[in-house]
Amino acid sequence: MADKTTPKNILFIGSPGCGKSTLIEKIVQRMNRPCNGFFTNDKTDED
């Protein structure tokens, strides 16, 4: 029988400014279930 578990953790990595935080925000907006977690905004040379 196939394992039908749902992933509980997702880690996005990538270069600054590639859209990781925006992607997470869009996913959370579309979810029809409670979710929790955190994301951080890195300080860049522009700050």
For each residue, the residues with C-beta under 8 A, 3 or more apart:
1:
2:
3:
4:
5:
6:
7: 10
8:
9:
10: 7
11:
12: 20 23 24
13: 20
14: 18 19 20
15: 18
16: 42 44
17: 44
18: 14 15
19: 14 22 23
20: 12 13 14 23 24 39
21: 24 25 39 41
22: 19 25 26
23: 12 19 20 26 27
24: 12 20 21 27 28 39
25: 21 22 28 29
26: 22 23 29 30
27: 23 24 30 31
28: 24 25 31 35
29: 25 26
30: 26 27
31: 27 28 35
32:
33:
34:
35: 28 31
36:
37:
38:
39: 20 21 24
40:
41: 21
42: 16
43: 47
44: 16 17 47
45:
46:
47: 43 44
